[in-house]
Amino acid sequence: TLALAAGRRGRVAEAVALFDEARARFVAERNAVWPAHIDLFKAALLETHAPAEAEALCRAARRRLAATPLTARTAACDLLLARLALRADDLTTARAAASRAEALLADADAPALRA
């Protein structure tokens, strides 16, 4: 939460350092899921500051999250990848990523997502 707060205040370098510290702790604990969450959060932070790094982090997070039942987080990765592709004027990739997110959420067991 400190990293998120720092990021919201525009203190990107501090947020990145805090995310890296948290990720290292989860890896040391052999937590299989939280490092991917941290990578997704860090990618969202870096979306406008370092889009290439954000994309690499998000793709890695997506690979790990897709192997879990955390469908909404996997979809969040796809939506961030779609936004990154739009920033790069890559409409084909953006459309594919958004379609993956839509398909994941359509199959998700999440009552809040139902119309």
PyMOL commands that set and color helices and strands:
alter all, ss='L'
color gray80, all
select helices_A, chain A and resi 2-8+12-28+34-46+51-65+71-87+91-107+111-113
alter helices_A, ss='H'
color red, helices_A
deselect
rebuild
show_as cartoon
